[in-house]
Amino acid sequence: MSASSSIPPSATPAPARSGRDRGASSNSVVLSDLTFRWPDGTVVFDGLTTAFPAGRTALVGRNGAGKSTLFRLLAGDLTPARGSVAAPRPVAVLPQDVTLDADRTVAETLGASAVREALRRIEEGSVDPADFDAVGEDWDVDARCRAMFGRLGLRLDDLDRTVGTVSGGEATMIALAGLLLAEPRALLLDEPTNNLDVAARGRLREVLGALTVPVLVVSHDLDLLESVDATAELRAGRIRLFGGPYSHYRQVIEAEQAAAAQRVSDARSDLRKQRAEMVEARIKLDRRRRYGRKMQENKREPKIIMGLRKQQAQVSAGKLRGAHEQEVERAAEALDEARDQVRDDKRIRIDLPECALPPRREVLAMPWPPLPSQLRSPPSTVSTDTRGADEDGLLVVGPERIGVVGRNGSGKTTLLRAIAVSDGLRVPAACLPQRLDFLDDGVTVAEAVADARPEADAETVHAHLARLLFRGRSSGKTVGALSGGERLRAALGAVLFRRPAPQLLMLDEPTNNLDIESVEQLADALRGWPGALIVVSHDARFLGAVGVDRRIEL
């Protein structure tokens, strides 16, 4: 059975290409002198050579580093300008945002509909050879599909059900099921845990652990990153391999950064010392010149001797000055080199005074459940706080921090939508949805934020953008060219720039499509948020980092 005819092209096993696989090991992925640039001339990779070992490898790096581009090169969707990509074929790719046709059935999405229809005709008495050819050896197609669903924890018995009736997490797992049923020889997963609940994430780790083909994973899910065999960092167009999971990679990097910081301190001290010695030397030379002038004025020595001494002093002074200048230049270069080894530690700031709330201010008082037809069951509050969503209603007071958790399809997004239109909302509110498509891809970041408050001057806009790490030319990027982390920062900037300023901020799975650094930046920023906060997330570590006061489980 093949999934290639039904799953979207970006999520299907990639076709083999002539001449691209020569030299590849049967169970490895090899890049040789790989060079790729976009049509506008932007260079992504220049002479990249590396090999990904067999097993599960996490590919980490900042948003915009080129991880998704590398996946497309590995899959054969993009052609390098120079060099080669060698991987066992077929390669199956699960993209960041799985987009499935809502009107198609689950069987169609899995690529099983043609086989099932042929089986049905045979069961009804067909002896057409075409039906038997369509079935091939796949007589147990339904059983195989349901067995795969069982491995992935999907409770979908009806293969004729349309995809539009399942949750986003279930759609992701259906797409993954289709790829695995096609039995690829290499698997590329780009943020596979997006929209998955805790149970589904656990099942995914189990399934990946049982695979014997090379698996490359891009993810911000720390639990998934801890289950891999190796970690590969993509930085500045180069890949560096680390044996072991993400925690080992972080230990190595942190040790290197501590050493780099010490080198910067030592180089800075050396530069100060060399500058001080140069100043001291210049003072001595000035004293000698003054003494020489005084001797010449007094004419205590023959003119020829004084001229010779003056010439010698000038040569000596030139050598001394040159030596000290060289030492200062060397020390300055050493400091620059040491600084280059220290990575940026940028911080998003959203500690806006106008968004602050006093401790006893009522933020939300809403009856529960708000939409009985869409919310499947009332939540239980996992908290020592007695306020919560129960039969008396959902009450939020002051700058509370609430995490909303639950299985896929339990109604978490519906809850946020209900809160946004509730008559019980007492303060201005803003909501960041899962899909950040409310920004126009054709405008710049500065224009997108300025549209949120047309009366603001350019200086105010750029000051606000600087708090979100959009400085200089980066504020002139078009929204459509932004990475996942940049797009979230731009969207956050737009909603926070509105007036009246929001005092309740709601976020629906904000860590989707973010790299680890961006997740850490976001968590750090939300810790400084002075208003009320409601966050829907399957990431328990992220909720802990944000500092939620209580959790509502649907």
Number of C-alpha atoms within 10 A of each C-alpha: 19 18 25 20 15 22 24 17 14 18 25 26 29 21 14 15 11 7 10 14 18 12 12 16 15 15 18 19 22 21 20 15 16 22 20 23 15 10 7 6 8 9 12 20 22 17 15 18 17 16 17 23 19 19 20 25 27 28 23 25 20 19 19 17 19 18 22 17 16 19 21 18 18 25 28 19 14 13 17 18 13 16 17 23 26 22 28 21 19 19 23 29 26 24 23 21 18 21 15 20 15 14 13 15 20 28 25 23 27 26 22 25 19 16 23 21 14 20 21 13 14 16 10 9 9 14 11 11 10 11 19 18 11 16 21 11 10 16 14 12 19 17 11 13 22 18 14 20 19 14 14 23 17 19 10 16 12 12 18 13 16 17 22 15 13 17 17 20 21 23 23 23 25 27 25 25 22 30 25 20 18 18 17 19 21 27 26 24 22 23 20 27 27 27 28 24 19 18 14 21 24 16 16 20 18 15 14 18 15 9 15 13 19 24 26 26 24 27 25 26 24 15 17 22 24 17 18 22 19 24 27 24 20 18 15 12 16 16 18 12 18 18 14 19 22 26 13 15 18 13 11 12 13 12 11 14 15 12 15 19 17 14 19 21 15 15 22 19 14 19 21 14 15 21 19 14 16 21 14 12 16 16 12 13 19 13 12 15 16 12 12 17 14 12 13 16 9 9 11 10 11 9 11 9 10 17 14 11 13 17 12 12 16 14 12 13 19 12 12 16 17 13 13 19 16 14 19 21 15 16 22 19 14 19 20 14 15 20 18 12 15 17 11 8 7 11 15 21 20 21 16 15 12 13 22 18 20 11 12 10 13 17 23 21 19 19 17 17 21 17 13 10 8 13 19 13 13 19 22 13 18 15 12 10 10 9 15 21 23 16 11 13 17 20 18 25 18 20 23 19 24 22 26 26 24 19 18 21 20 19 21 23 18 15 18 21 14 15 19 17 10 15 12 16 18 16 18 15 23 18 20 19 18 17 12 15 12 10 18 14 15 13 15 21 29 23 20 22 27 23 15 16 17 12 8 13 10 13 9 12 20 18 12 22 26 17 17 23 17 22 14 10 7 16 21 14 17 18 23 15 14 19 18 20 24 22 22 24 21 26 22 20 25 22 19 24 21 16 11 13 18 22 26 29 23 24 21 20 21 22 27 25 25 25 23 19 17 23 20 19 19 25 21 18 18 21 18 14 23 22 25 25 24 22 25 25 25 26 24 14 14 21 22 12 15 23 17 18 17 21 24 22 18 21
